[in-house]
């Protein structure tokens, strides 16, 4: 960490985005390529915060006519303008450490008006941990937003590199069966692989 060191076996706190951008770069790129393969042209996609979803945004450069909805404040600068038809960013409080918003997955047509019911074809959700108990992250607000995105999606793909497997963090996002796909860089260990198979989750690896 900046100015010191911590045990890799000890409690982990949230790392800043600039730090995470330098971690597991190759793994994230391979995950992004696989995730982009799940996206069809002309569809509506939700992307949450995280460096893996930033890699996905870059990997969508050859797609066309996408509608993207996200809480990731970096995605508008990362995604190719040629790939998108419409781009929406969810409002709410900004977490500077993740450069993302936390709040409801909602839009209104005008100030004080009713919420517009929104749905998407695919939610691409980067999580902090994957265990037999489900998908989790370190922040309650982030967990609520991820869960809401999944609820509004026809299909969900969880994005997580192998360093996040077999771990559980503070805030539960959803049980394993709430996702259709797990996109990762290495096949999970047998116990987790069995749990994913029983939950009907298709594991995608390079």
PADO-817773 format. One record per atom (N, C-alpha, C): residue in one letter; x, y, z negated. Coordinates in Angstrom, 3 decimals. Atoms other than C-alpha are relative to their C-alpha. Layout:
 res       px       py       pz
   A        X        Y        Z
...
END
This chain:
 res       px       py       pz
   X    0.854   -1.184    0.000
   X    0.000    0.000    0.000
   X    0.890    1.234    0.000
   X   -0.784   -1.232   -0.036
   X    1.084    3.621    0.357
   X    0.567    0.290   -1.382
   X   -0.649   -0.351    1.264
   X    3.612    4.333   -2.388
   X    0.183   -1.142   -0.970
   X   -0.148    1.101    0.944
   X    3.617    0.869   -3.912
   X   -0.309   -1.338    0.633
   X    0.285    1.344   -0.493
   X    2.778   -2.812   -3.618
   X   -1.025   -0.659   -0.905
   X    0.978    0.757    0.785
   X   -0.003   -5.133   -4.737
   X    0.102   -1.465    0.372
   X   -0.009    1.434   -0.271
   X   -0.301   -8.907   -5.002
   X   -1.050   -0.333    1.053
   X    0.980    0.423   -1.000
   X   -1.971  -10.506   -1.998
   X   -1.056   -0.912   -0.608
   X    0.970    0.857    0.681
   X   -3.733  -12.803   -4.482
   X   -0.897    0.785   -0.949
   X    0.765   -0.801    0.949
   X   -5.093   -9.933   -6.559
   X   -1.251    0.582    0.620
   X    1.208   -0.627   -0.518
   X   -8.327   -7.939   -6.215
   X    0.334    0.922    1.158
   X   -0.240   -0.838   -1.170
   X   -8.631   -6.163   -2.881
   X   -0.968    1.170    0.012
   X    0.836   -1.175   -0.144
   X   -9.917   -2.638   -2.501
   X   -0.119    0.332    1.478
   X    0.154   -0.401   -1.395
   X  -11.127   -1.034    0.705
   X    1.258    0.679    0.504
   X   -1.136   -0.649   -0.635
   X   -8.292   -0.097    3.015
   X   -0.510    1.057    0.964
   X    0.371   -1.034   -0.937
   X   -8.391    3.048    5.074
   X    0.006   -0.522    1.426
   X    0.106    0.439   -1.383
   X   -9.249    2.749    8.759
   X    1.351   -0.001    0.695
   X   -1.301   -0.075   -0.656
   X   -5.762    3.820    9.821
   X    0.879   -1.189   -0.368
   X   -0.751    1.183    0.421
   X   -4.288    0.931    7.811
   X   -0.532   -1.240    0.710
   X    0.600    1.192   -0.593
   X   -6.747   -1.645    9.130
   X    0.199   -0.068    1.512
   X   -0.252   -0.005   -1.436
   X   -6.114   -0.558   12.720
   X    1.321   -0.694    0.351
   X   -1.307    0.618   -0.242
   X   -2.586   -1.964   12.338
   X    0.051   -1.456   -0.448
   X    0.041    1.367    0.529
   X   -3.704   -5.326   10.928
   X   -0.735   -0.938    0.958
   X    0.643    1.026   -0.826
   X   -4.565   -8.527   12.862
   X   -0.409    0.550    1.378
   X    0.337   -0.650   -1.270
   X   -4.418   -6.578   16.145
   X   -0.334   -1.027    1.083
   X    0.228    0.997   -1.043
   X   -4.128   -9.607   18.449
   X   -1.284   -0.778   -0.256
   X    1.208    0.746    0.343
   X   -6.869  -11.474   16.584
   X   -1.252    0.804    0.335
   X    1.162   -0.844   -0.278
   X   -9.257   -8.541   16.854
   X   -0.244    0.159    1.495
   X    0.152   -0.132   -1.444
   X   -8.594   -8.153   20.559
   X   -0.610   -1.262    0.602
   X    0.561    1.246   -0.524
   X   -9.352  -11.829   21.209
   X   -1.462   -0.154   -0.413
   X    1.395    0.019    0.456
   X  -12.528  -11.604   19.117
   X   -0.845    0.955    0.835
   X    0.729   -1.002   -0.778
   X  -13.555   -8.464   20.994
   X   -0.320   -0.501    1.398
   X    0.216    0.524   -1.353
   X  -13.134  -10.175   24.368
   X   -1.128   -1.020    0.001
   X    1.063    0.998    0.106
   X  -15.336  -13.076   23.266
   X   -1.358    0.661   -0.263
   X    1.254   -0.679    0.345
   X  -17.958  -10.760   21.757
   X   -0.561    0.750    1.202
   X    0.450   -0.716   -1.190
   X  -18.093   -8.657   24.917
   X   -0.643   -0.946    0.999
   X    0.583    0.997   -0.883
   X  -18.879  -11.847   26.799
   X   -1.434   -0.352   -0.343
   X    1.389    0.247    0.417
   X  -22.134  -12.114   24.826
   X   -0.936    1.117    0.443
   X    0.786   -1.190   -0.320
   X  -23.289   -8.693   26.045
   X   -0.330    0.017    1.488
   X    0.433   -0.095   -1.394
   X  -25.339   -8.513   29.233
   X   -0.214    1.459    0.374
   X    0.239   -1.359   -0.483
   X  -25.532   -5.349   31.328
   X   -1.475    0.375   -0.200
   X    1.356   -0.503    0.135
   X  -28.590   -3.205   30.654
   X   -0.683   -0.322   -1.312
   X    0.619    0.377    1.268
   X  -29.162   -4.475   27.118
   X    0.267    1.037   -1.088
   X   -0.137   -0.879    1.162
   X  -29.441   -2.746   23.742
   X    0.835   -0.722   -1.052
   X   -0.948    0.627    0.920
   X  -26.598   -3.443   21.323
   X    0.218    0.893   -1.209
   X   -0.373   -0.718    1.218
   X  -26.017   -2.440   17.704
   X    1.384   -0.460   -0.438
   X   -1.349    0.267    0.490
   X  -22.454   -2.210   16.394
   X    0.168    0.696   -1.345
   X   -0.208   -0.637    1.299
   X  -21.514   -1.579   12.791
   X    1.414    0.565   -0.099
   X   -1.320   -0.582    0.231
   X  -18.421    0.014   11.282
   X    1.071   -1.078    0.047
   X   -1.113    0.942    0.077
   X  -14.995   -1.563   11.471
   X    0.932    0.082    1.186
   X   -0.990   -0.025   -1.063
   X  -11.858   -1.916   13.519
   X   -0.258   -1.085    1.040
   X    0.327    1.046   -0.971
   X  -13.080   -5.133   15.129
   X   -1.056    0.494    0.976
   X    1.027   -0.522   -0.908
   X  -16.162   -3.388   16.519
   X    0.559    1.119    0.882
   X   -0.680   -0.958   -0.865
   X  -13.903   -0.601   17.799
   X    0.661   -0.728    1.173
   X   -0.602    0.800   -1.063
   X  -12.041   -3.278   19.744
   X   -1.075   -0.491    0.970
   X    1.107    0.415   -0.861
   X  -15.394   -4.546   21.055
   X   -0.426    1.145    0.913
   X    0.399   -1.160   -0.801
   X  -16.332   -1.042   22.215
   X    0.944    0.190    1.183
   X   -0.967   -0.127   -1.091
   X  -13.121   -0.889   24.252
   X   -0.153   -1.136    1.014
   X    0.131    1.171   -0.870
   X  -13.760   -4.391   25.633
   X   -1.249    0.055    0.879
   X    1.227   -0.133   -0.790
   X  -17.129   -3.262   27.032
   X    0.185    0.928    1.209
   X   -0.248   -1.009   -1.035
   X  -15.467   -0.972   29.601
   X   -0.515   -0.400    1.377
   X    0.483    0.437   -1.309
   X  -16.580   -3.117   32.552
   X   -1.506   -0.250    0.023
   X    1.452    0.141    0.046
   X  -20.208   -3.290   31.404
   X   -0.667    1.272    0.515
   X    0.741   -1.144   -0.509
   X  -22.918   -0.979   32.695
   X   -1.395    0.060   -0.615
   X    1.383   -0.275    0.423
   X  -26.196    0.574   31.548
   X   -0.325   -0.533   -1.398
   X    0.247    0.446    1.378
   X  -25.808   -0.348   27.873
   X   -0.600    1.132   -0.827
   X    0.443   -0.913    1.050
   X  -27.745    1.326   25.097
   X    0.674   -0.459   -1.291
   X   -0.766    0.324    1.208
   X  -25.519    1.426   22.011
   X   -0.536    0.812   -1.171
   X    0.366   -0.674    1.249
   X  -26.665    2.244   18.479
   X    0.993   -0.447   -1.063
   X   -1.089    0.338    0.917
   X  -24.009    2.411   15.771
   X    0.067    0.970   -1.168
   X   -0.350   -0.906    1.100
   X  -22.942    3.858   12.437
   X    1.505    0.280    0.002
   X   -1.449   -0.127   -0.116
   X  -19.296    3.772   13.571
   X    0.326    1.320    0.703
   X   -0.237   -1.331   -0.549
   X  -18.193    7.376   14.093
   X    1.118    0.043    1.030
   X   -1.098    0.033   -0.977
   X  -15.186    6.331   16.181
   X   -0.441   -0.547    1.362
   X    0.406    0.654   -1.241
   X  -17.138    4.429   18.835
   X   -0.280    0.988    1.136
   X    0.224   -0.914   -1.128
   X  -18.290    7.482   20.862
   X    1.283    0.391    0.734
   X   -1.272   -0.358   -0.633
   X  -14.616    8.281   21.525
   X    0.699   -1.203    0.618
   X   -0.701    1.204   -0.453
   X  -13.589    4.669   22.182
   X   -0.678   -0.670    1.194
   X    0.710    0.733   -1.038
   X  -16.284    3.374   24.522
   X    0.027    0.768    1.318
   X   -0.045   -0.631   -1.316
   X  -16.132    4.044   28.251
   X   -1.349    0.637    0.328
   X    1.264   -0.633   -0.395
   X  -18.758    6.574   29.393
   X   -0.698   -0.739    1.130
   X    0.591    0.743   -1.117
   X  -19.281    4.373   32.463
   X   -0.822   -1.198   -0.477
   X    0.665    1.202    0.500
   X  -20.495    1.514   30.256
   X   -1.380    0.284   -0.578
   X    1.199   -0.280    0.785
   X  -23.341    3.310   28.525
   X   -1.042    0.806    0.769
   X    1.129   -0.805   -0.458
   X  -26.750    4.575   29.449
   X   -0.348    1.011   -1.083
   X    0.293   -0.852    1.151
   X  -27.513    5.932   25.977
   X    0.853   -0.444   -1.170
   X   -0.798    0.282    1.190
   X  -25.467    6.175   22.794
   X   -0.602    0.747   -1.184
   X    0.608   -0.583    1.190
   X  -26.991    6.777   19.350
   X    0.871   -0.308   -1.218
   X   -0.735    0.186    1.247
   X  -25.276    7.254   15.993
   X   -0.967    0.201   -1.162
   X    0.872   -0.104    1.155
   X  -27.197    6.573   12.791
   X    0.511    1.055   -0.972
   X   -0.376   -1.015    0.970
   X  -27.219    9.428   10.316
   X    0.160   -0.586   -1.394
   X   -0.175    0.439    1.385
   X  -26.527    9.276    6.602
   X    1.272    0.562   -0.592
   X   -1.236   -0.431    0.655
   X  -23.691    9.791    4.168
   X    1.195   -0.593    0.729
   X   -1.199    0.463   -0.686
   X  -20.213    9.512    5.679
   X    0.991   -0.573   -1.006
   X   -1.089    0.595    0.770
   X  -17.683    7.121    4.163
   X    1.284    0.285    0.765
   X   -1.195   -0.409   -0.734
   X  -14.402    8.733    5.154
   X    1.005   -1.133    0.130
   X   -0.971    1.090   -0.040
   X  -12.397    5.585    4.372
   X   -0.269   -0.938    1.173
   X    0.353    0.865   -1.126
   X  -14.289    3.677    7.067
   X   -0.373    0.796    1.246
   X    0.432   -0.878   -1.093
   X  -15.212    6.672    9.272
   X   -1.306   -0.502    0.607
   X    1.314    0.495   -0.395
   X  -18.796    5.487    9.366
   X   -1.056    0.589   -0.924
   X    1.099   -0.466    0.833
   X  -22.201    6.461    8.036
   X   -0.616   -1.174   -0.752
   X    0.815    0.976    0.721
   X  -24.199    4.604    5.419
   X   -1.363    0.626   -0.218
   X    1.360   -0.506    0.125
   X  -27.929    4.962    5.245
   X   -0.939   -0.899    0.755
   X    0.970    0.859   -0.676
   X  -31.060    3.649    6.919
   X    0.297   -0.141    1.489
   X   -0.079    0.232   -1.442
   X  -31.025    2.122   10.375
   X   -1.310    0.520    0.576
   X    1.261   -0.618   -0.391
   X  -33.649    4.582   11.582
   X    0.243    1.298    0.740
   X    0.026   -1.286   -0.688
   X  -34.407    7.519   13.839
   X   -1.412    0.566   -0.086
   X    1.297   -0.664   -0.096
   X  -37.227   10.068   13.875
   X   -0.003    0.864    1.254
   X    0.107   -0.814   -1.212
   X  -38.524   11.939   16.914
   X    0.185    1.483   -0.308
   X   -0.190   -1.379    0.415
   X  -38.566   15.216   14.989
   X    0.102    0.048   -1.511
   X   -0.228   -0.137    1.438
   X  -37.755   16.515   11.513
   X   -1.281   -0.251   -0.772
   X    1.150    0.295    0.839
   X  -40.097   15.082    8.929
   X   -1.003   -0.940    0.631
   X    0.932    0.882   -0.687
   X  -41.779   12.840   11.473
   X    0.185   -1.451   -0.410
   X   -0.108    1.422    0.340
   X  -42.377    9.094   11.216
   X    1.205   -0.646    0.662
   X   -1.112    0.737   -0.588
   X  -39.576    6.638   11.863
   X   -0.444   -0.702    1.280
   X    0.238    0.746   -1.236
   X  -39.348    5.138   15.333
   X    0.431   -1.446   -0.232
   X   -0.349    1.410    0.148
   X  -39.445    1.350   15.304
   X    1.026   -0.365    1.065
   X   -1.053    0.321   -0.962
   X  -36.176    0.280   16.929
   X    0.395   -1.473   -0.117
   X   -0.421    1.389   -0.095
   X  -35.043   -3.155   18.054
   X    1.166   -0.067    0.965
   X   -1.092    0.169   -0.946
   X  -31.986   -4.441   19.872
   X    0.068   -1.448    0.459
   X   -0.188    1.351   -0.518
   X  -31.063   -7.439   21.970
   X    1.058   -0.757   -0.784
   X   -1.130    0.654    0.667
   X  -27.824   -8.142   20.131
   X    0.613    0.935   -1.028
   X   -0.752   -0.730    1.027
   X  -26.238   -6.992   16.878
   X    1.365   -0.652   -0.137
   X   -1.370    0.465    0.195
   X  -22.455   -7.317   16.674
   X    0.478    0.559   -1.325
   X   -0.221   -0.421    1.375
   X  -21.632   -7.213   12.982
   X    1.346   -0.511   -0.508
   X   -1.284    0.357    0.601
   X  -18.087   -7.166   11.613
   X   -0.163   -0.020   -1.518
   X    0.156    0.154    1.447
   X  -18.035   -8.441    8.031
   X    1.360   -0.134   -0.673
   X   -1.240    0.087    0.757
   X  -15.436   -8.524    5.272
   X    0.358   -1.404   -0.437
   X   -0.257    1.354    0.480
   X  -15.818  -12.177    4.320
   X   -1.092   -0.943    0.491
   X    0.930    1.055   -0.402
   X  -17.452  -15.434    5.416
   X    0.266   -1.210   -0.875
   X   -0.120    1.175    0.861
   X  -18.099  -18.293    2.988
   X   -1.236   -0.865    0.188
   X    1.171    0.874   -0.107
   X  -20.520  -21.176    2.630
   X   -1.251    0.679   -0.548
   X    1.137   -0.738    0.570
   X  -22.731  -18.769    0.659
   X   -0.536    1.064    0.947
   X    0.481   -0.985   -0.958
   X  -22.975  -16.365    3.595
   X    1.046    1.034    0.348
   X   -0.845   -1.105   -0.452
   X  -21.557  -13.111    4.933
   X   -0.048    1.107   -1.043
   X   -0.027   -1.023    1.040
   X  -20.430  -10.355    2.578
   X    0.976    1.109    0.356
   X   -0.872   -1.144   -0.180
   X  -18.675   -7.019    2.355
   X    0.226    0.653   -1.362
   X   -0.402   -0.561    1.291
   X  -17.240   -4.769   -0.342
   X   -0.880    1.149   -0.478
   X    0.767   -1.200    0.335
   X  -19.772   -1.905   -0.290
   X   -1.494   -0.266    0.156
   X    1.444    0.259   -0.024
   X  -23.485   -2.035   -1.111
   X   -0.699    0.708    1.153
   X    0.619   -0.743   -1.084
   X  -24.438    0.680    1.367
   X    0.275   -0.625    1.351
   X   -0.354    0.670   -1.246
   X  -22.561   -1.053    4.166
   X   -0.778   -1.300    0.161
   X    0.723    1.272   -0.048
   X  -24.182   -4.378    3.286
   X   -1.454    0.205    0.394
   X    1.397   -0.279   -0.322
   X  -27.655   -2.864    3.446
   X   -0.166    0.366    1.465
   X    0.095   -0.394   -1.405
   X  -26.979   -1.307    6.851
   X    0.220   -1.199    0.919
   X   -0.230    1.201   -0.810
   X  -25.554   -4.556    8.259
   X   -1.239   -0.896    0.012
   X    1.178    0.859    0.101
   X  -28.551   -6.518    6.995
   X   -1.162    0.568    0.805
   X    1.077   -0.642   -0.750
   X  -30.948   -3.998    8.528
   X    0.228   -0.138    1.496
   X   -0.311    0.202   -1.425
   X  -29.169   -4.174   11.900
   X   -0.352   -1.424    0.430
   X    0.294    1.392   -0.317
   X  -29.448   -7.967   11.825
   X   -1.497   -0.248    0.063
   X    1.454    0.170    0.050
   X  -33.131   -7.748   10.942
   X   -0.662    0.509    1.278
   X    0.588   -0.630   -1.182
   X  -33.793   -5.606   14.016
   X    0.512   -0.583    1.314
   X   -0.638    0.569   -1.194
   X  -31.864   -7.822   16.444
   X   -0.648   -1.318    0.419
   X    0.450    1.286   -0.520
   X  -33.073  -10.610   18.686
   X    1.043   -1.079   -0.266
   X   -1.103    0.918    0.272
   X  -29.663  -12.229   18.273
   X    1.100    0.755   -0.740
   X   -1.076   -0.604    0.780
   X  -26.739  -11.601   15.931
   X    1.281   -0.800    0.147
   X   -1.327    0.613   -0.008
   X  -23.035  -12.310   16.302
   X    0.820    0.625   -1.119
   X   -0.881   -0.440    1.072
   X  -20.833  -12.056   13.215
   X    1.434   -0.031    0.512
   X   -1.389   -0.106   -0.439
   X  -17.267  -10.914   13.912
   X    0.904   -0.024   -1.229
   X   -0.900    0.090    1.156
   X  -14.532  -11.970   11.490
   X    1.247   -0.782    0.377
   X   -1.226    0.742   -0.275
   X  -10.888  -12.930   11.871
   X    0.246   -1.027   -1.097
   X   -0.206    1.145    0.891
   X   -9.480  -15.974   10.117
   X    0.404    0.392   -1.415
   X   -0.383   -0.425    1.344
   X   -8.145  -13.956    7.161
   X   -1.217    0.224   -0.889
   X    1.222   -0.268    0.753
   X  -11.764  -13.395    6.107
   X   -0.802   -1.262   -0.303
   X    0.726    1.246    0.192
   X  -12.800  -17.042    6.055
   X    0.211   -0.569   -1.405
   X   -0.082    0.638    1.303
   X  -13.557  -18.864    2.819
   X    0.068    0.969   -1.161
   X   -0.039   -1.016    1.048
   X  -13.813  -15.609    0.852
   X   -1.398    0.556   -0.212
   X    1.268   -0.657    0.293
   X  -16.684  -13.817   -0.816
   X    0.287    1.344   -0.651
   X   -0.173   -1.341    0.539
   X  -16.865  -10.084   -1.495
   X   -1.222    0.430   -0.794
   X    0.970   -0.493    0.975
   X  -19.015   -7.952   -3.773
   X   -1.448   -0.050    0.468
   X    1.390   -0.185   -0.443
   X  -22.106   -7.352   -1.656
   X   -0.373   -0.999    1.084
   X    0.486    0.970   -0.984
   X  -23.962  -10.145    0.134
   X   -0.750    0.723    1.118
   X    0.696   -0.568   -1.161
   X  -25.085   -9.207    3.641
   X   -1.156   -0.898    0.408
   X    1.023    0.949   -0.433
   X  -26.982  -12.339    4.649
   X    0.521   -1.414   -0.173
   X   -0.386    1.408    0.017
   X  -26.996  -16.121    4.472
   X    0.509   -0.400    1.378
   X   -0.611    0.426   -1.258
   X  -25.200  -18.072    7.189
   X   -1.012   -0.115    1.136
   X    0.968    0.264   -1.060
   X  -28.387  -18.940    9.081
   X   -0.621    1.246    0.613
   X    0.536   -1.241   -0.568
   X  -29.195  -15.262    9.762
   X    0.749    0.413    1.263
   X   -0.762   -0.316   -1.215
   X  -26.621  -15.232   12.574
   X   -0.114   -1.136    1.002
   X   -0.003    0.996   -1.066
   X  -26.592  -17.011   15.908
   X    1.420   -0.433    0.361
   X   -1.384    0.264   -0.370
   X  -22.845  -16.778   16.485
   X    0.945    0.494   -1.090
   X   -1.145   -0.507    0.745
   X  -19.638  -16.466   14.514
   X    1.154    0.062    0.991
   X   -1.103   -0.188   -0.939
   X  -16.870  -15.016   16.676
   X    1.263    0.231   -0.819
   X   -1.216   -0.072    0.800
   X  -13.419  -15.604   15.222
   X    1.194   -0.455    0.836
   X   -1.206    0.327   -0.770
   X   -9.818  -16.283   16.259
   X    0.474   -1.425   -0.199
   X   -0.428    1.360    0.310
   X   -9.324  -19.712   14.652
   X   -1.182   -0.778   -0.563
   X    1.098    0.819    0.518
   X  -11.714  -22.563   13.894
   X    0.014   -0.016   -1.529
   X    0.056    0.013    1.465
   X  -12.919  -22.439   10.249
   X    0.405   -1.356   -0.577
   X   -0.308    1.239    0.711
   X  -11.861  -25.015    7.682
   X   -1.237   -0.910    0.000
   X    1.114    0.952   -0.143
   X  -14.013  -28.206    7.672
   X   -1.239    0.305   -0.849
   X    1.166   -0.247    0.852
   X  -16.230  -27.284    4.703
   X   -0.845    1.149    0.543
   X    0.725   -1.133   -0.544
   X  -17.149  -23.918    6.170
   X   -0.559   -0.324    1.382
   X    0.474    0.396   -1.331
   X  -17.435  -25.372    9.682
   X   -1.267   -0.838   -0.107
   X    1.194    0.829    0.203
   X  -19.928  -27.947    8.405
   X   -1.192    0.855   -0.418
   X    1.087   -0.871    0.463
   X  -21.966  -25.274    6.617
   X   -0.549    0.845    1.140
   X    0.430   -0.794   -1.152
   X  -22.066  -23.148    9.761
   X   -0.811   -0.853    0.974
   X    0.724    0.895   -0.904
   X  -23.148  -26.109   11.875
   X   -1.386   -0.314   -0.542
   X    1.305    0.282    0.608
   X  -25.928  -26.965    9.427
   X   -0.919    1.211    0.058
   X    0.796   -1.227   -0.066
   X  -27.060  -23.325    9.545
   X   -0.362    0.376    1.441
   X    0.320   -0.268   -1.397
   X  -27.263  -23.464   13.349
   X    0.804    1.118    0.620
   X   -0.854   -1.080   -0.489
   X  -24.431  -20.985   13.900
   X    1.008   -0.583    0.989
   X   -0.980    0.403   -1.012
   X  -22.384  -21.408   17.086
   X    1.298    0.763   -0.228
   X   -1.307   -0.626    0.242
   X  -18.687  -20.738   16.413
   X    0.716    0.169    1.335
   X   -0.729   -0.302   -1.227
   X  -16.830  -19.049   19.265
   X    1.436    0.374   -0.340
   X   -1.425   -0.294    0.194
   X  -13.023  -19.091   19.324
   X    0.671    0.054    1.368
   X   -0.701   -0.062   -1.294
   X  -10.477  -18.319   22.093
   X    0.321   -1.398    0.539
END
